[in-house]
């Protein structure tokens, strides 16, 4: 999710509006997302080019002409004007341009899921849970000795034929290295997927699986409390014994039995 400041925040807001306008005109949303990822990758791998196209002393028309020369015919007609617009803005730091294009690519990829947005979010959560619970897989994906293709094969084996194309694309992009780990990338993508649809993600930890009716009631109650539509990630952890722990952004509400017992033990030890 974007955390741009100053000039970069203004530039990103303008580009987001431009992307929305382009997609509203019937562009191939999945292709736009894929092409924006490709452009971001090119700029990420070419620091000298990135510095030139973000240098405020370089003529805007010259920068737009350069990116048009580089990308026309190699990306969809919708993407080249977006990139030209991107380099016409001021950026607080050169790397912000690349990060902004990648985030726009995530937004487009999320939107390509259409009516399956809830399924996309769920698939990203499941993938993140598998990564969290499988240290061997995390180690393999972070191993610099392994090729990117090898790592792609590992992720593809997990989701091939079982997930949406948008999920597969985001899983593949998680290997790009712009986030600290693949797990962190997948978590960030799920948060952004919720944000695109005006929702937030609540992670709920319980001792046993929730019945569908209980899940629905809890989602409704939390949505009312926070005055926003929520997506619920349910984590099963028998060690909590009972009750519910809720995490939304940086806020944690721990109403589990285990937490209450820990509080009681601390008070007794005083």
C-alpha positions in Angstrom: 0.0 0.0 0.0 1.3 3.4 -0.9 3.2 5.4 1.7 4.5 8.1 -0.7 5.1 11.6 0.7 5.4 15.1 -0.7 5.8 15.3 -4.5 5.6 11.6 -4.9 2.3 11.4 -3.1 0.9 14.1 -5.5 2.3 12.3 -8.5 0.9 8.9 -7.4 -2.5 10.4 -6.9 -2.5 11.9 -10.4 -1.3 8.6 -11.9 -4.0 6.6 -10.1 -6.7 8.9 -11.6 -5.1 8.5 -15.0 -5.1 4.7 -14.6 -8.8 4.7 -13.6 -9.7 6.8 -16.6 -7.7 4.5 -19.0 -9.3 1.4 -17.6 -12.8 2.9 -17.8 -12.3 3.2 -21.5 -12.2 -0.6 -21.9 -8.4 -1.3 -21.8 -7.3 -4.9 -21.3 -6.9 -4.7 -17.5 -4.7 -7.8 -17.1 -2.4 -6.7 -19.9 -2.1 -3.2 -18.5 -1.1 -4.7 -15.1 1.5 -7.0 -16.7 3.0 -4.2 -18.9 3.3 -1.9 -15.9 5.1 -4.6 -14.0 7.5 -5.0 -17.0 8.2 -1.2 -17.2 8.8 -1.1 -13.4 11.3 -4.0 -13.8 13.1 -2.2 -16.6 13.5 1.0 -14.6 14.5 -1.0 -11.5 17.3 -2.7 -13.4 18.6 0.6 -15.0 19.5 3.1 -12.2 21.0 5.5 -14.7 17.8 5.6 -16.8 15.7 6.0 -13.6 17.8 9.0 -12.5 17.4 10.7 -15.9 13.6 10.3 -16.1 13.2 11.6 -12.5 15.7 14.4 -12.8 13.6 17.7 -12.5 16.3 19.6 -14.5 15.7 17.4 -17.6 13.1 18.8 -20.0 9.7 17.0 -19.6 9.2 16.6 -23.3 12.7 15.0 -23.6 11.8 12.5 -20.8 8.5 11.7 -22.4 10.1 11.2 -25.7 12.7 8.9 -24.2 10.2 6.6 -22.6 8.0 6.6 -25.7 11.0 5.5 -27.7 11.8 2.7 -25.2 8.3 1.3 -24.8 6.2 2.1 -27.8 5.3 -1.2 -29.5 6.5 -3.2 -26.5 3.7 -2.5 -24.2 -0.1 -1.9 -24.7 -1.1 1.5 -26.1 -2.7 2.4 -22.7 0.6 2.0 -20.8 3.0 4.2 -22.8 1.0 7.4 -22.1 0.8 6.4 -18.4 4.6 6.1 -18.2 5.1 9.3 -20.1 2.8 11.0 -17.6 4.7 9.4 -14.7 8.1 10.8 -15.8 6.5 14.3 -16.3 5.9 14.5 -12.5 8.3 15.3 -9.7 9.3 12.5 -7.4 10.6 12.8 -3.9 13.2 10.0 -4.6 14.0 8.4 -7.9 13.0 4.9 -6.6 9.5 6.2 -6.0 8.8 6.2 -9.7 9.4 2.5 -9.9 7.5 1.7 -6.7 4.5 3.8 -8.0 4.4 2.0 -11.3 4.6 -1.4 -9.5 1.7 -0.4 -7.2 -0.4 0.7 -10.2 0.4 -2.7 -11.8 -0.9 -4.4 -8.6 -4.1 -2.3 -8.7 -4.7 -3.2 -12.4 -4.0 -6.9 -11.7 -6.4 -6.8 -8.8 -9.1 -5.2 -10.9 -8.6 -7.8 -13.6 -10.1 -10.3 -11.2 -13.5 -8.5 -11.6 -16.3 -10.2 -9.6 -13.8 -12.7 -8.2 -12.1 -10.0 -6.0 -13.1 -11.9 -2.8 -11.6 -15.1 -4.1 -8.4 -13.3 -5.1 -8.0 -12.0 -1.5 -8.7 -15.4 -0.1 -6.2 -17.0 -2.4 -3.5 -14.5 -1.4 -4.2 -15.1 2.3 -3.9 -18.9 1.8 -0.7 -18.5 0.0 0.7 -16.2 2.7 -0.4 -18.7 5.3 1.4 -21.5 3.5 4.6 -19.4 3.3 4.3 -18.5 7.0 3.9 -22.1 8.0 6.5 -23.6 5.7 10.0 -22.5 6.8 11.7 -24.7 4.1 9.7 -23.0 1.4 10.5 -19.5 2.7 14.2 -20.4 2.8 14.1 -21.7 -0.8 12.5 -18.6 -2.0 15.0 -16.3 -0.3 18.0 -18.4 -1.3 20.2 -16.3 -3.6 21.8 -19.4 -5.0 18.5 -20.4 -6.6 17.5 -18.9 -9.9 14.3 -16.9 -10.3 13.0 -19.5 -12.6 13.5 -22.2 -10.0 11.7 -20.1 -7.4 8.8 -19.4 -9.9 8.6 -23.2 -10.3 8.2 -23.6 -6.6 5.4 -21.1 -6.4 3.7 -22.3 -9.5 3.6 -25.8 -8.1 1.6 -24.5 -5.2 -1.1 -22.6 -7.2 -1.0 -23.8 -10.8 -4.5 -24.8 -11.9 -5.9 -23.9 -8.5 -6.0 -20.1 -8.5 -7.1 -17.1 -10.5 -4.7 -15.7 -13.2 -4.5 -12.5 -11.1 -3.3 -14.6 -8.1 -0.7 -16.3 -10.2 0.6 -13.0 -11.6 0.9 -11.5 -8.1 2.6 -14.6 -6.7 5.1 -14.3 -9.6 5.6 -10.6 -8.9 6.3 -11.3 -5.3 9.7 -12.7 -6.4 10.7 -9.3 -7.8 12.4 -8.4 -4.6 10.9 -4.9 -4.0 9.5 -6.2 -0.7 11.6 -7.6 2.2 10.4 -11.2 1.6 7.9 -13.0 -0.7 5.7 -13.4 2.3 5.7 -9.7 3.0 4.9 -9.0 -0.7 1.9 -11.4 -0.7 0.6 -9.7 2.5 1.0 -6.3 1.0 -0.8 -7.4 -2.2 -3.8 -8.7 -0.1 -4.0 -5.4 1.8 -3.9 -3.4 -1.5 -6.5 -5.8 -3.0 -8.9 -4.9 -0.2 -8.1 -1.2 -0.4 -8.9 -1.2 -4.2 -12.4 -2.3 -3.3 -12.8 0.1 -0.3 -12.2 -2.6 2.3 -9.7 -3.3 5.0 -8.3 -6.7 6.2 -9.0 -8.0 9.7 -7.0 -11.0 10.9 -8.9 -13.0 13.5 -7.2 -15.7 15.5 -9.4 -18.4 17.1 -8.9 -21.8 18.7 -11.2 -23.6 16.3 -12.8 -23.0 12.9 -15.7 -20.6 12.8 -19.1 -21.7 11.6 -20.2 -19.7 8.6 -22.9 -17.9 10.6 -20.4 -16.9 13.3 -18.0 -15.7 10.7 -20.7 -13.6 9.1 -21.8 -12.1 12.4 -18.2 -11.3 13.4 -17.5 -9.6 10.1 -20.7 -7.5 10.4 -19.8 -6.5 14.0 -16.3 -5.5 13.2 -17.4 -3.6 10.1 -19.8 -1.6 12.2 -17.2 -0.9 14.9 -14.6 0.3 12.4 -17.1 1.9 10.0 -15.6 0.1 7.0 -16.3 -3.0 5.0 -13.9 -5.8 6.1 -12.4 -8.9 4.7 -11.8 -11.6 7.4 -8.7 -13.7 7.5 -9.3 -16.5 10.0 -6.2 -18.1 11.7 -6.7 -21.3 13.7 -4.4 -21.5 16.7 -5.4 -24.0 19.4 -3.0 -22.4 21.9 -5.3 -19.4 22.3 -7.8 -21.9 24.1 -10.8 -19.7 23.4 -12.0 -16.2 22.6 -10.9 -14.1 19.7 -7.9 -12.0 18.8 -8.5 -9.3 16.2 -5.7 -7.4 14.2 -6.7 -4.6 11.9 -3.7 -2.5 10.6 -1.7 -1.6 13.7 -4.5 -2.2 16.2 -4.8 -5.5 18.2 -7.7 -6.5 20.3 -6.7 -9.6 22.2 -9.8 -11.2 23.9 -8.4 -14.8 24.0 -8.4 -17.1 27.0 -4.7 -17.5 26.8 -4.2 -13.7 27.0 -6.5 -13.5 30.0 -4.6 -16.3 31.7 -1.3 -14.5 31.0 -2.7 -11.3 32.5 -3.8 -13.2 35.6 -0.4 -14.9 36.0 1.3 -11.5 35.8 -0.9 -10.0 38.5 -0.3 -12.9 40.8 3.4 -12.6 40.4 3.4 -9.0 41.6 
